[in-house]
Amino acid sequence: MRVPGIRARAVLLLTAAVAALAVAAAAPGCSWYGAVLTHGPGGERVVALTFDDGPSDATPAILDQLEALDVHATFFVVGENARRYPELVRRELADGDVVGTHTLDHDRWQALFDFRYRDVAAGIDALRAATGHAPALFRVPYGFHTPWSMAAVRSHGLRVVGWSIDPADWRAGATATQIADRVVSQARPGGIVLLHDGNTDRAHADRAATAAALPLIVQRLRAQGYHFVTVDQLLGVPAYR
Ligand SMILES: [Zn+2]
């Protein structure tokens, strides 16, 4: 058998390195480029509900459900939507929910092409304008991250929050029962649940199934002895800077 030449080996090695970088960049829970916190300590029966991409016109119904259930959640807010609905972000805080940032405009490619990842700083500014608070919790749009985007995130004092329970509530046709079944079957002590109250950068979102799933999720998990906490409580870290 012929041993590959040095050039062929170099090409192979480079291809493997680029493939590894791409796979890691696209894997939401991958911590190669900095810690992504996907769950809390597993000792206690606690879970954290999180909502991404809002606020939108679907957010009030979700806040009403959370209030009725006496559950506090964590919202990863898109800055442009916070500018559209600052009163909804303020209501989240007033209700006792926690607000983190999900960049200014939920762009997938800025993590790759903007080496300073200015979308993160702009997202923080939008939240500070709406609430007077600078968030300390960050969720990456699409889970897509690179070594330089993670470095920028850290430079703003943000912790990156992933998830361990994904019921895919955003999928067209998902029913409340399906969403609740998926959450309950994936639930583990310390889990972080990924839900959505918005629709990337648009003001309108149909999240009726997500809102209707909340009482089912809360009642069924409470029956199993679970408590609901916010992400900062789950991880034992500050929510704001
Ligand atoms: Zn998102």
Residues whose N, C-alpha, C, O or C-beta is under 5 A from the ligand:
A	BS01	ZN	D52 D53 P141 Y142
